[in-house]
Amino acid sequence: MKLFYYTNGQLFTSSHEPAAPFLPRTSAITLGTFDGVHLGHRKIISALTSKAHAAHLQSVLITFEPHPRTVVAKKDAQPVQLLTTTDEKIALLSALHLDAVVIINFTKAFSELSPETFVEKILLKEFGLAAMVIGYDHGFGKDRSGTLQTLQALSVKHSFSVDVVEELVVEQRAVSSTLIRSLLSAGRISEANRLLGSPYRLTGKVIYGDQRGRLIGFPTANLALPDPLKLVPCPGVYVADALLGTTRLRAMVNIGYRPTVSDASQLSIEAHILNFTGDLYGQVITLELLSRLRDEQKFTSLAALKAQLERDKQSAAAFSTPSPALQHT
């Protein structure tokens, strides 16, 4: 998968070298935020790659950074909570057999483009549009005023095809980023993962904490997330897999305020990695959350806390991971 960036009317490679526009009529394109790269998104991407293969085109996914809602939202609107940072999104997309991913720098000026200008000046001229594959509810251009009818009219004018992918329903629920955010915020990790098609990820740098976990035999890696908009599930103790480079180890993760040992008001993410010894400070690790074990609670003593952590450790070690088919749908 080739990665490109498009900013201020110019196309760049992933190494930030200028790139030429795509050749005319060579691309099957889908576009959207694809936050979470969930099963609904994967249905669209599968339709795109199938279309591209059948029509002898390259499959091109176009997405945006930052999330458009952070640019066009009203001042009093609640900030969007991201299911995936840009790096996490790229990592997930890289496994889905796309030929190219383009990340457009979404600015206020870009948001003002009319649907017609976006198709004619960007998709056709810059990215070689020959076929479009879109979701059933797709809107594009200024104020999302471009509809399916708009796109179909433009397709007749400029001779490209349009395929529409219907919504994906899993367990009688339409899969959406909004639903998944709601499930994660309620700590319903297993349900969210089923709709995501892969475990929910928290990726960040290991920073110094107060090292109290070492005193009771449970040293933790304290995670600092790179984006304040990244959604953190509700406080509690979770089973996770920790990815340390190419190594995968089971972990138990506390998300919360550590009421037994601290009066902190700032949320922390701490992972005790089973069967690991070593120094992780300054390293970037990923936690794949698998299930929620319990609420965060305040214990009467450190001995009581340690006893519960021992039980949590046993539960985490015994937890059976979902099948590979779920994780990599």
ABEGO torsion letter per residue (X at the ends): XBBBBBBGGBBBBAAGBBBBBBBBGABBBBBEAGBGGBAAAAAAAAAAAAAAAAAGBBBBBBBBOBBAAAAABBAABBBBBBABBAAAAAAAAAAAGBABBBBBBBBAAAAABBAAAAAAAAAAAAAGBABBBBBAABBBEBGGABBAAAAAAAAAAAGBBBBBBBBBBBGGBBBBAAAAAAAAAAGBAAAAAAAAGBBBBBBBBBBBBAGAAAAAGBBBBBBBBABAABBBBBBEBBBBBBBBEABBBBBBBBBEAGAAABABABBBBBBBBBGBBEBABGBBBBBBBABBABBBBBBABAAAAAAAAAAAAAAAAABBBBBAAAAAX
